[in-house]
Amino acid sequence: MNGSVTASPHAASPPRRPVRDAVVDILAFLVAAAFGILTAAERLDATMPSPAWLFDLDQFIGALGCASLWLRRRWPVELALVLIVASAWSEMVAGAMLVALFTVTVHRPPRVSGAVFALSLVSALVYTFLRPEPELPFPLLFLFGFSIQGAVVGWGLFIHQRRRLVLSLRDRAVRAETEAHLRALQAQHQAREAIAREIHDVLGHRLSLLSVHAGALEYHPGASPEDIAGAAKVIRESAHQALQDLREVVGVLRAPVGELPRLALADVRHLVAESRLAGMGVKLAEELAGPAPDRAGRAAYRIVQEGLTNARKHAAGAEVRVRVAGAPGRGLEVEVRNPVPAPPPPAPAPTAHSASDLLPGTGQGLIGLAERVSLAQGRLEHGPTPEGDWRLWAWLPWPA
């Protein structure tokens, strides 16, 4: 053992040609050989050519031309040119020349095959001068050769164009399949983004409530049993509601397309009541001229939900003002304001987790809101105001 690796003979050997190509090559050889044999037999039945060695030379050139057809797939144009030149004198190589001309027409562009065809016509014209037929006049002999070569080239062009059409159809099918795959991937991506927004909006609000009540129990260990029992009840109810909301989202994913949670502006009051129960100071102002459209109502609900969740995480104890106003033709405005809290002084690393630690802000909620409002063809603004508040504002269309 010298440690060398011996390549597998199967891996090193070139791929085999298809059986169809081998059959076509055999048929092409047999057709060319039959053409030469029939021509030779016709000459023998008529008058023996003189001198005899010219007839033998013609047979030899015809046999050599038939044998050279096995190279037509490797050098189609070169072989056709050689056989065309030989056919200017030898009539027994004409069958091999026609097969080579057909091969060039099928496998090469029309510009190349047209040039080769023109050269074959010149060769046919030379042949009529060098070897005229006593029984046939010159124009008729040339027209006969032109007809045969033209039929071969026409057949080859038909096959060439048909192959190009098949290849174009295959390419179009591949492109269509690729585009369908990309559209499916895009649809999956959009569905995942929609799922992420829905889960964030649904669970973020509930988990922030759990965080507030759990943090209150953690930082007030001396609370009375009644307060502890009340906080535990709120935690249990919030956890149960979070599970219900999660089941609703999963149910939407399993339901047919188009079945969304039935949220409306009327549910904003429930959001405000839950936040007040968690200890937040929330003021709600509604100035509506009627029930808002479903799409705008759902978006407004999510905006208020995200605004209350962010205020609970980043401005604990601050008073939050929620305003919902709108009318048909004027649009629907949603605004959530709260004072910006002062930055806390630096402190050593805590040993316990606060409510904001349990729900770190990543900005994904505002990104999801921007996408949701954009899909509803509305506008979204958020950021600090000159009055020192943090403002989340959105306008949504409300058709007249």
Secondary structure as GFF3:
##gff-version 3
##sequence-region A 1 400
A	DSSP	alpha_helix	9	12	.	.	.	ID=ss1
A	DSSP	alpha_helix	19	45	.	.	.	ID=ss2
A	DSSP	alpha_helix	52	68	.	.	.	ID=ss3
A	DSSP	three_ten_helix	69	71	.	.	.	ID=ss4
A	DSSP	alpha_helix	76	87	.	.	.	ID=ss5
A	DSSP	alpha_helix	94	107	.	.	.	ID=ss6
A	DSSP	alpha_helix	110	130	.	.	.	ID=ss7
A	DSSP	alpha_helix	138	219	.	.	.	ID=ss8
A	DSSP	alpha_helix	225	254	.	.	.	ID=ss9
A	DSSP	three_ten_helix	265	267	.	.	.	ID=ss10
A	DSSP	alpha_helix	268	277	.	.	.	ID=ss11
A	DSSP	beta_strand	281	288	.	.	.	ID=ss12
A	DSSP	alpha_helix	294	314	.	.	.	ID=ss13
A	DSSP	beta_strand	319	327	.	.	.	ID=ss14
A	DSSP	beta_strand	331	339	.	.	.	ID=ss15
A	DSSP	alpha_helix	355	358	.	.	.	ID=ss16
A	DSSP	alpha_helix	364	375	.	.	.	ID=ss17
A	DSSP	beta_strand	379	384	.	.	.	ID=ss18
A	DSSP	beta_strand	389	396	.	.	.	ID=ss19
###
